[in-house]
């Protein structure tokens, strides 16, 4: 049985224009103050590693990779 796709946020040091999303198979590109955040869905670890290899091959600086599905739901925090 296959797992459902997971959401990831990949933080890069370089600033990328929104049209770079074509290179990253539809990942959304968000510009922050000192970095770029790529957010999107991957179907499995092999696809995630493919994105990371592409980032390396493009000479981009990887800051972090975070699985967004594992973040706690903060909307209910403090309501106990």
N, C-alpha and C positions, 0 to 999 in steps of 0.2 A: 504494500500500500504506500502510495506517494504522500509525502507531507505537503501541506499547503504552502504556497509561496510566502516568503518572509520579506518584511520591509527592512531596508538598511539605509544608514546615513554614512556616507564616506566623505571625510573632511580632507581637503587638499590645500596646500600652501598657496598655490597659484590662483590667480583670478581667471575664470573662464567665462566666456560669453554664453548666453542661452542657446545659441545655435550648436554648441558642442554637445547638446543632448542627443543629437543624431549619432555621435560616436559612442555614446553610452546607452544605446538601445532604449531611449525614452526616459532615462533618469531625469528628474527635474533638477535644475541647477539654481541654487540660491546663493547670492553674493552676500557675504558677511563683511565685517570691517577688515579683517586681516586674513581671510581664507574663503574658499568656496566649499559649499556643501552640496553633494550629490545625493538625492533621495530617490529611492525607487525600490522595486520589487525584484527579487531573484527567486528562481524556482528551486535551486539547490546549491550546495557548496561548490560544485563544479562551475556553475555560472558565476558565482561570486569570485572565485579564483580567476576566472577569465577576465573579469573587470579589473581585478588587481594587477594581472599581468599586463593588460592594456595600459593602465596607469603607469606602470614601470616602463613599458616600451615607449610611451610618449614623453618620458623624462619628467613626469610630474612628481611632486613631493607629497607623499601620503602622511597625513597627520594622525588620522584615526579611522576605524571602522566600527560602527555600532549597530547592533541588531535592535531595531525599534520595537519589535513585538515583545521583547523581554522587559521593557520599561514598566515600572509599576504605574497603576492608574492613580494619578495624583488628584483626580476630581473628587475622590471619596476620602482622601487623607484628612485627618483631623475631625471627621464627622462622627467618630465613635463616642 
